[in-house]
Amino acid sequence: MSTLTELVRSYAVLEESNVAESYIPSQIATRLAEKECRLIEVVKELGEALLSEVDAVRSRGVGLLSAVVGAMDKQQLDRQSTKTLTTFFTTKLSDAPSMPACTTALTHLTESPNFGVGEGMEVTRGIFASVTLTSYPQSTRFLVYTLLDSLMSRSRPALKRMGKEFVSGYCALVEGEKDPRNLMLSFSMARVILVEFDIQETVTDLFDITFCYFPITFTPPPDDPYGITSEELVEALRNCLAATPLFGPLALNLFLEKMQAASEKAKRQTLQALTACFSIYGAAESGEWAGRFSEALSIEIFHATDPETMELALTCFQSLFATLYPDVPPAAVTEAGAEGEAMVVDAPTEIKGVGVKVVANSLEELQEPDKSNAKPAVSILTALINSSNRLAHYIITLTLPQLHALYTNPDEIGLRTSILTHLSSILASLSTPPPTTSSLSPPPAFIPPHLSHANGQSPLEPYRDNLLSILTSGTRSPTSRPAALEGLVNLVKVDGFLSSEEVAFSVSSINDVLLQAESDEQYDAALDGLVAISKLHPRVIEASTLPLLFQSLPSEAPQPGTKANEDYRRALESLAALCVHPSLFEILSLRLLARLETISASSPSDEKERSSATLYAHHMLSTLRAVLRAKAAAGHDDIAKYLDKFVPRLYGLFILPTLSVMQEDVVAKDSRLLVDAGQVITLIAQKVDVERQSTFSDALNLAFHQGDLAPLLGEQAKEAGELPFQPLKNEGSVSQQNTVVLFSAAILAMRPTVAVTAADLTAFLRLFLVRSVSVTNENQLSATLHLLGQTVNKRAPDLGDFLTVDMPKYWEENVVDSSKPVATRRAALRSWAWIAKGLVVRSDQRGYDSVGKIVDLLQDPVLGRDAAAVLGVIADESDRVMSKENFAVIRLLYKQRFFAFLLPKLVSGHKAAEIANQGVFLVALSFLLLHIPKQIALTELPKLLPLLITALDLPDPSLRANVIDTLAILAKEVPTDMENSISGIALKVLRDIVDNSNVKGAVKLRLAALAFLGLLPEHIPYATLQAQKASILRQLGKAIDDPRRDVRRAAVDCRSRCVPSADEHSPVSPNPPVYAKDHALDTTRELPMSSTSTATIHSGRIASQDSAGRATFVLAAPGSGGGVDSVAQPLGSSTADPAHPDIVVDKDGAPVTAIPHTTAQNLQGILSSGERGLGPEGSKTLEHLQAATKIGAGADAVVGEAKGVAPEAVATATIGEKRVTEPWYKRIVKKDRSDSSDGDDADDEQPVSQQAVEALATVAPTQGADVSNIGIQQNETPTVGSSTDREGNPVPMRLETGGAPSISGASTSATSIKDQISSEHSPDPHTTNEKFHQLFPDVPDDDELIEDYRCALQREILIQGRLFASERHLSFRANIFGFETKVCIPWSEITTIEKKMTAVVIPNAIEFATLHARHTFASFIARDSAYDLFVSLWKHAHPEEARMRSDSASSVGGPQDTQSELSFTDDEGNKKKFRFKPHLPSALKLRSMMSRDTDSVDSEQTPAEKVKADAIAGEDSHAPTEYDGEEFKSVAMDVCFPTSPELCYGLMFTDKEFLTKFLVENQGAKELNMGEWADKTRQLSYIKPLNAPMGPKETLVNIKDKNEKSDPETYFTTVTESHTPDVPSGSNFFVMTRTVITWSAGGGARVKVTTEVTWTKVNRMLKGIIERSCLDGQKTYHSDLETAIRAHIAANKSQYAIAGAKEEEAAPAAATSAPSASEGILSYLPSPILTLSILVVILLFSNFFTLVSLRHQARALHAARMGSPEEVASAVQRVLGGFSEEYGRKGRGVQEAATELEGIKILARGLEGQLKQLSDRLEGL
């Protein structure tokens, strides 16, 4: 058997799971490459398998052949083999089991150089013919997409040759794809097709398979293996949509609809797509939709929901107008001249069309620059300025004169700041291209134009002087200074506009502000402006600003705290910001170095002067360091040159004074300045190339090792003194040894290839290793350690002997040897750690061995803590010594490896160590925590958490702060793992909030503790934190008084996070919440305690109960023996399982009771056994529970209070000779705080005022007890028993007879308005009740604040302030610039509350009406919720009226209730009307007035009330009633029916049989679905046919009926909301209809239907058409309905007829007696001209006149003007004759025609206005 056969058979028997990883295909491919076999032989071996009828065998054979093709070298495939294999695999595509393998093989074959056009076409046709993608899973479909993508990449000519066949087949193949991975490939191929293929005939198909995915709603799963993001899909689809201009006609209208989507995500995608598409679709296509897109984009900008959407809309605006108004003609830019030469065509300059309208609208908003709309208007203008130069010229020439005129208007001085702000924005748009602030916005599809401002070409040129004048003058006004500064800077930044003299003039104004700033804000603004100018005009800054700043630098150091000191520090700060530019830095370095030399060479005799000089030098060096860092970050390449120009002078500044004994006390010898200078040297040396670094290194070694200063200092070396320079020898002075700091600073910046010494490197390191244990100060030691660590890190491969021989010896001799001085051992340990750090950073194993030795040293009694500290040094990166900037060798993930090595050792060492030695491991962990990678911390949490909790007890505040910071990270990342431990952690952290000690790190600790507590509410469940809430709040109250401002600020922020909602600004309650946990349910619930909590004793339970009936704390009941027999459960808890009692905690968070029914002995047993129950204060609790109660003589009871320990026992009450002991029905009352007793009369029973007694529960008789002697008799004043608290002080107690109230009863009696409102609306006031009463002292103290809202009082202007809703008042306060506005209205005086609109369309206002005034408050963020709360409060103030109106409108005091009218006839027969407010009389009067069977009226009624009551009670037949409520603006029907309102309402709304017949037979409705009435609401839907010549032929109608009032005696009113989503713009509007059925004058039912269209998103182009169509439809519908109702009533007279109803009565507008035809109907017409106009309208509605007919009528009207009145009357009579005849045939006559004409007159006037609007709109189009 051959090897090939064996391989094939082995592959055939493989398990399916092993096929993918099999090596057999690779082996066969290798044999083919080595020509040990041929491909034909492989095929022969597979022959049976390839032709097998068994799917599994066949697919395995095809799979092997496919894998071999994939593994072999495609260069080996000749032309014939490629063609044969292609044909084979293509024919197998129809074989579903083999299709994946065939697809893969064909993908590999496309890589063959012999895969030609024919093969490509064959494969493509095979795919289209054999593959139906929807029938395969995603993985298989992906293989097909990969094959198509490979064909598109490698065989594109074949696909192009197929032309339409390929495009159509591709569209059919990919339709319906949903997988993101496949869509990415599909979109990329579709874009290639759109760009490169001929798609004229298939553009619709391509658009359908592309746009159907817009917008993308895909959200990747959390563990998506493919890593495809939603942004990638969005961008790929956007590239497709913007690939061809042929998509323009198809896409733009759909984009417009998508812009109206409610989803912000969809809206943003639409804006991004439009930005990319406008320029591709072109000006012609985009221009057709420009007006509508401009309106939509303007809405998005003026009413932006977020800044990101606004920026996208502005970018879209730019793209649209860059397309519409290009600076270069869009077609050809050249044309033939007169003699045939090419001639450039000038770009059009005139602005027409939509651009004019948009600019005009924006300028109109700018007429009021202080209004909120001005800012978005300016944003639009700046966007257009950046879209094209044409628009920029046009806008600037219109905008600047308008702003200038406003600015110079003396009446508009208050607007100047706003004007300057907008002017600055416009200038900014001219200076720099607008940044793309949105991360989602794509790069603009156009390049912002560069507007030339040089040589007088700028559109700003005419306004040059005016701009400079107003901007420079604005800097002199404090109010306008910030805006003027910004504008002046932007003007200077306009490239090429201002001359150098004008720039200097502008800079001088800014300099004045900088040097004379009145605040830090002004100073910062001026400095920022100068920094921006310094980048463009450094010479001007050099000439104008720098001299002023250098003048502020004194020649001698000023004393701290003086003005000179503050001035020079500000000057240095300004210089540091300004002198980043290369030319400016050179001046700065020279000037500062000269000043530094002067200060450093001084020798102040006074210590204060010396300190001031040192500080001054330090500030100058810090300035140089800050500028160098900024230059390095900016990538400036001029830094390197200062190695020769600046560094030698700096070395000489500090080295030369050490060479002379005469300069012993100079400032330059301060070692702290050497550190500053060293940092400057490092920054410069980092930017030098290798060659210059080598030269510099040689000079350093000659100076510091051999004392030769000439190469380093140059000419300065000649100034050297008499002393030799020996800094590295013990013979050298301390000041010389300190200069090793400068040596180390330079060596740190050297590249690894630079030799740091001319001698042996090992000897070099040995020298500094020895010096590390003999240095004299910390600066020397730090420099030495840095040098050792850096050198070992960079040169570790060259240090074999040093690391393997010298270092172990050094460890034993200097660290382990306990005979060495402790200081030496500590210094040696630090050296060892830095060398280990250099190795660890480069992941050298020798570094980890060194770290292991440090860990072993942790238990050393002397060096243990030092070892813990140096472990933190190894992990610390903040010193930037081991950094990329210093060319250190840093391996990836070295920190993860280091911590993974170290943490297990610390954890295991802590467990193994003795208790006394465990603390050092915690210290080590604390030092590491600041630097531990988050992922490591999360992984090791189970091991770390116990150590972290224990480490919170470390004495060092800095270490505890590190621990708390780590716990904060864990709480944010893995809160669920922290929940079980959070209580213990919180208690320990609370101690650190008020650690006011002056120990180093105490402030850091307090800040860390506050930050940790502040994040807990966001990440830890409330139920877990509730036990600690009271303690946290109490400690935060102390932290708020911390002496440090940053701690106080952190405490306030923490408290705002910890205190929920209403308590946010309230003081900590003296009775904090107490919580109970029901173990049986394993759920935790809050049982809050209010400061007014009461106590209820019921059913054997004793518990304090707040006003909402929730238990707060438990009172213990004493037994007869004086001990504790039982402890009561909280109210609402279960007592079924005494083994698992409730836990109740006090305000300190400690449990106060958690004990089942037990004796005192059992209680002691529970406590001693350590079971859950009494908490950390258990012993105190037990002692308190067992203590004898203190009851004064004659006292009846003891009232308990929870004060951190268990509550007091309550003694039995003694009343006379009766002793009520069981059950415990008694009342416990609060001590009257206003009149508390001093205890002198505690023995006597005394009466207490009603105000001092709070009824809490009732004393109930025990079974068999005689209650007659308890002291309370019927109708007697209750006897008040005496009770005492724990100290024997009397507490009043009221005792009454009667049964014990239920829990609900107790809670109801004590429930306040605030509590009821809180349970309904959950208010969350931002203002405390105390603050509210301070603002409104006239409001009674017991009137509690419920909620407050930020809103605006609408007067001449909107007055922004805050609206306060309390129990009995509505109050408003505003304070604007010291002008206070207050409004305070009692709820009892408010008559109506109504929702209102601001600016006609914005639903954010509420109007409150009283008898004398109306107050409108606007700008509510959540108006509806505020309205509901106001309504609830109003109902509490008007309880009877609220009850009587409960079945009427849902809004309180709506317009229909504001007034009523009573018509009656007095004794003389005169008709009178009396209008009154129905809510003004008392509820009693209203009840009497509305009672139908009342025989008498209250004597206190007003005459009008009596008349109305008599009128209502005395009539048998109904007088007409009226509806005075709100109506919509258009009348659809106003008729009378001869039946009652109740029966008429039934026909129109509740009679299903009648309505179904009418809708189906009369209106042609289909699929009718009529719901039932529920809660006064009914849903109805059907499909309605449409007869419009265009648009849909039918639409779904969704109707919602809501009955507002159903009173047979007055009226019925129903509001109908109709939605028609299928009509054009149907999702943007709905129709509101109000049907009011009242009693008519004739005793029948008058039905008035009013209607209007409500817009959710206004389409201004279609608004008028849609509203007219809707009104016509409503009139037609109700006309048909009227006919149907009349027919139904006529057919069922016995059922509907009522006595006295007059059928001939028309609408109330009709005349009572109709004139005859002979009398002439002309009396109804006001003039001949108006008469003819009315007739034209009649004919128009009757015969549908065309516009041509209207022109004829106009001519007739003109002729009629010239005729006599008799001729006009004759013409009218003729027309009315025909009109009357026509209506006569319908059962009506001239009498009704007169009524119709009255309505037509109104319609005619409305039609005239609408026609004029339509005409104007048509002219505009």
Disulfide bonds with the S-S distance in Angstrom:
none
